[in-house]
């Protein structure tokens, strides 16, 4: 039987940037973070303790995000979930992905959070997590699957390690969608719907007659229900994702 993620030994970090000085505002992002926090802490879904679900809204500097992610990676002994929603920017020289902060400037990549630094924080040598879920709801987030190298055999290794599931809202050359008038961005809206509605856990992963909260299992790399739901929608919107096997 597949063991479900233990919420008592797990941590989540939800980072959202909806208001910018130099970039267009993304009002749906504020609702993304609140909606995801609600579903993750819902006892009927996963039941993550409120104190284990850290929300960083409008982070003022890169250090705050990286310090928090690293701290939670060392604290969680089961699952770490890290989510970012906001503008995704690219370095014109290296094609690397940068995650925009409130004062980010497209012409000055050093004003944004380099995705590679966030990846390193998650993979901190002192991290105690068994599995990690990284979710990027931003433009060009598919570049997290590529990294800074040109196309060679080391590309995937930069983004994915054993026990990690990486979900991205867009391909490496496409923007993410935030439909006007919608409560959430397109990707996060579908993710929240998948977690709320749940998907049946495969019979091979259950004891006979056992009833399992389906969405709680979505944090497992072994359980693909929520990912499959988003992937189905992704074929429509051009999302991408790469789970660890």
N, C-alpha and C positions, 0 to 999 in steps of 0.2 A: 504494500500500500504506500502511496505517496504521502509524505508528511506535509501537513499544511503549515504555512508560515505562522509562527507563534507571535501574536501581537504584543505579548508581554515582553518579548525579547527583540522587538523590531523597532525601527525608527524611520521617520519620513521627514524630508526637508522639501518644502514647497516654496519655490522662488518665483515671484511674479513682478513684472515691471509693466505698468499700464500707462504711466505718464512720463513724458520725456521733454527735455529742454530743446533738443535739436532734431528730434524725430517725431513722426506722427504718433498721436496717442492711440492706445489700444484698450478702450474701456472694458471690453469683454474679458480681458486677462484678470482683472480684479475679481470678477465673478467666477472665472475658472478656478482660481486658488481656493476661494471659499467653498465652491461646489465640491471640489476634490477633497478638501479637508473634511467636509461633512460626510462624504461617502466612506472615506477611509476610517473615520472614527465611529461610524455607525455600527453598533453591536450586531446588527442583522447582516452586515456585509463583511467587514474584517474585524472591527472592534479595537482598532489601535487606540491606546490611551491618549487622551487629549494632550498630555504633557510630552508625549513621544512624537507628536505631529507638529513640527516647527514650521511656522510660516514666516518667510522673509519677504515683505512687500516693500518695494521701492528701495532696495539696498543702496546705500550711499557709496560703498566702495567694494572692490573685488575681495579684499581681505575678509570682510564679514561673511561672505558666501563661502569662501574656501575654508575658513576656520570652522564654520558651523558644520559643513559637510564632513570634514576630517574628524571633528569631535564625535559626530553621530556615527561615523563608520567605525570608530573605536569603541563606541558604547553598545551598538547593536550586535548581538551574538547570533541572531537569526537572519533577518532580512533588512536591508537598507533600501529605501525608495527615495530617489532624488528626481524632482520635477522642476523644469524651468519653462516659463511662458513669457514671451516678449518678442522683441525684434531680434532676428538673427542677422549678423553682418559677416562679411568675408574680407579677408586680407587680400588685396589685389596682387600681392607679390608671392604669397604662398598658397592661396586658396583655402587657408584654414578658416574654421568656423569660430566666430566670436559671439558671445551672448551680451546683448546690449544692456546697459545700466541707465539710470535716469539721465545722466549727463553725457552719455556716449555721443560721439561724433563720427560719422561715416569716414571722414578723412583722417581720423586719429584713432587707429585700432587700439592703442594703449589705454583708451578711456573705457574699453569694454573688457569683459571677462573672456579670456582665451579658453576655449573648450578644453584644450589639452590640459590646462591647469586643473580644471574641475575633474577631469578623468583621473589625474594623478592623486587628487585628494581622496577620491573614492577608493583608489587602489593603494592607499597608504599602507606601508609595510606593517603598521601596528593595528590595522583594521581587523576586527574579529568576526565580520559578517560571513555567513555561509553563502548568501546569494545577494545580488544587487539588481535593482531595477532602475534604469535611467530613462527618463521620458523628456523629450525635447519638443515643445510646441512652439516652433519659430521657423521663420523662413530659412531655407537652405540647410535645415538641420540634418539632412542626409549626408552632409559633409562630415558629420561625426563618424560615419561609417568608413570614411576614406582616410581621414587624417591628413597630414601635411605632405606625405610622400607621393611621388608619381605612381602610376599603376604598376605595382609589382607584388610579389607574394607576401610582403610584410604588411600590406595595407590593412587587411581586416584585423590583424593582431593589435593594431594601435587602438582600436575602438572596443574590441570585445575580448573578454577573458572568461575562463571557465566560471560558471555560476552567475554570469551577468546576462541580463536581458536589456537590450537597447531598443527603444521605440522612438521613431522620429516622425514628425508631422508632415515632412515634405522631402522630396528628392533633393540631391545636392545642388541642383540648378533651378529649383522652383520655389516660389513663395508659399507660405502656409496661408490658409483661408480663415478669414474672420468675417462671415456674412453680416451685412448691416441688419440691425434689428434683432439678431439672435442673442440669446442669453450668454452662450459660450462661443468660443472659437469652434470651428468645425471639428477639428481633431479631438479636443478635450471634451466637447459635447458628446461625441460618440463614445469616448472612453468612459465618461461618467455613466452614460446609458448602459454600456456593457457591464460595468461593475454593479449598478443598481439592479438590472434585470437578471444578471447572472447567466451562466451557461451550465448545462449538466456536466458534472465531472464524469469522465469515462468510467465505465463499470470496473475496468481493470484496476482503477486507483481507489476503489471503495471496498469496504467490507460488505458482505451480503446484508442488504436491508439498511445500510447506513445512509443517512441523509447529511449532506455536507453543504454549508453555505457556499454556493458556487463562486461568488465573487471573491471570497476570502482566498480561494485557491489561485486566483488570477495573478497573485504576486509570485507564484512559483514558476521558474523556467520550465518545469515539466508540464505545467498546465497552460494550454494555449487558447482557452475559450475566449477570453476578452481580446487577446491578440488577434485571433481569427476574425472576430467581429470587426475590429478596427481595420484589419487587412482587407476585408471585403469592401468596406467603405473606402479604403485606400486606393483600390483600383479605380474608383470614381474620381477621387480627389488628387491622386498622385502622391499619397503618403508612402513612407517606406519604414521598414523595421527589420531588425535582425536579432532573433533570440539566440542565446547560447544553447547548444545541444548537450 
